[in-house]
Amino acid sequence: MEVRHSLLSLIRPGLHSLSSSWKDADVNLDFTREEQEFREDVRCFFQTALPDSIRRKIRLNRDLSRQELVDWTRILNRKGWAVPHWPIEWGGTGWGPVKQAIFLDTLQQENAPETLSFGTSMVGPIIYTFGNEEQKRRFLPRIANLDDWWCQGFSEPGAGSDLASLATTAIRDGDHYIVNGQKTWTTLAQHANWIFCLVRTNREVRKQAGISFLLIDMATPGVAVRPIQTIDGGHEINDVFLDNVRVPVENLVGEENLGWSYAKFLLGNERTGIARVGASKALLRQVRELLDTDSGPGSVAGDILRFRERLAALEVELKALEITQYRVLARQAEQGDTRQNPAASILKVKGTEIQQAISELILDMAGARALAVHDPEENGGHFADPDSWTQTVAATYANWRKISIYGGSNEIQRNIIAKQILS
């Protein structure tokens, strides 16, 4: 007899033999009636509450202004959905892993912006997991409402993928740390008023053991931000210089010299989100829409069959990634929030590779039109309009070369997979 299981049944509480169930089941992606109704409620909210101007920008992969993201986050926060994965006491929803996955997938497919990940998915979980009560009360409500804009101070000129080699120091001086060093590739630091940093507080121990996690007010004397122009011509990343910056000891999260453990926790959360399955589904759907228009095929018109084969192959890979993502969520639900599944590295590697492949597919479809300059607002910003969808194709392709590097390069993730999963 053929045994069929919904994929979602595999992540219900109480089912622990995930691997054996996986091999024996004919898996599908059916949701329960309640989950389908929830998805419809979420979709309706995004369709009605999201401003059209923001939706157009996301659909065209254009940068939002600082104020646009603040406005959208506060719309979500009033709904109670700005930080759905947080504990209920700090603004979370109490949703299980299924509803959280449905919410994120629907948000991305509806071309709605995600909240600022540096606050909601990185430093926020660090604070409510490892911070003290005063830090939780001070920072968490402001993160949920985007009253504070956070940026991430991890990478340095000599410590990128080898993050444990960071050189920024924090020397205790009474009730302050004196911080000196440089952080680089600091995304959106030009908007930020707070930065969370890994700093070296002990040089006498092995390099991973002497790192601490500090919260630094960007308005503190000695903090300077210098823009870095990216290959697509944008200003998304920055250098941040720290010159004798006095940081109150009360801004230390957790214990001194345990920052490396906190960073691994944070990066595990980041890698899971980097998969961006819903966003990739939306892009592939847009590609199919374009193929049905006269403006779509472009330079691939002479070999449309081969192009459709590439598209179908990506859709299959994306479905496999989606299934893997549910498996990671299941394991996280079993282990609790503080134990990171190394399989998140699989999501990071495959998710970013698929996104890059999609950007290449769209660039090939645009052909020479990707070099043309158009006003994306003149036709309402619709992706399927030939005078707008090609506007950001080349810039997006160039910009997305980075996504296999940040969050821990894919080469490092393959090492993690080899050591912690395959060995």
PELINCOR-V245789 format. One line per field, one symbol per residue. ss: DSSP state (A for helix, B for strand, O for the rest). psi: psi as a letter, one per 40 degrees, with the letter a starting at -180 (. if undefined). burial: I if it has 16 or more other C-alpha atoms within 10 Angstrom, else O. A space follows every 50 residues. Layout:
ss=???
psi=???
burial=???
This chain:
ss=OOOBBBAAAAAOOOOOOAAAAAAAOBBBOOOOAAAAAAAAAAAAAAAAAO OAAAAAAAAOOOOOOAAAAAAAAAAAAAAOOOOOOOOAAAOOOOOOAAAA AAAAAAAAAOOOOOOOAAAAAAAAAAAAAAOOAAAAAAAAAAAAOOOOOB BBBOOBOOBOOOAAAOOOBBBBBOOBBBBBBBBOOOOOOOOOOBBBBBBB OOOOOOAAAABBBBBBBOOOOOBBBBBBBOOOOOBBBBBBBBBBBBBBAA ABOOOOOOAAAAAAAAAAAAAAAAOOAAAAAAAAAAAAAAAOOOOOOAAA AAAAAAAAAAAAAAAAAAAAAAAAAAAAAAAAAAAOOOOOOOOAAAAAAA AAAAAAAAAAAAAAAAAAAAAOOOOOOOOOOOOOOOOOOOOOAAAAAAAA AAAAOOOOOAAAAAAAAAAAAAO
psi=hhhhhidddeeiiehdgddddddeighifhiidddddddddddddddddh hddddddddefihiidddddddddddddeeedgdeiidefeieeiadddd dddddddddefiiiihddddecdddddedeiiddddddddddddefdhhi ihgciidegcdgdeeiehihhhgbfiihhhahiifhhfdeeieihhihih eheeiiddefiihihhheehhehihhihhideeigdiiihhhhfhhhide ehhaiheedddddddddddddddddfdddddddddddddddeidecdbee defddddddddddddddddddddddddddddddddidehhheeddddddd ddddddddddddddddbddeeihiheedfeehdehdeddededdddddde ddeediehiddddddddddede.
burial=OOOOIOIIIIIOOOOOOOOOOOOOOOIOOOIOOOOOOOIOOIIOOIIOOI OOOIIIIIIIIIOOOOOOIIOIIIIIIOOOIIIIIIOOOIIIIOOOIIII IIIIIIIIIIIIIOIIIIIIIIIIIIIIIIIOOOIIOOIIIOIIIIOIII IIIIIIOOIIIOIIIIIIIIIOOOOIIIIIIIIIIIIIIIIIIIIIIIII IIOOOOIIIIIIIIIIIIOOOOIIIOIIOOOOOOOIIIIIIIOIIIIIIO IIIIOIIIIIOIIOIIIIIIIIIIIIIIIIIIIIOIIOOIIOOOOIIIOI OOOOOOIOOOIOOIIOOIOOIIOIIIIIIIIIIIOOOOOIIIIIIIIIII IIIIIIIIIIIIIIIIIOIIOOOIOIOOOOIIIIIIIIIIIIIIIIIIII IOIIIIIIIIOIIOOIIOOOOOO
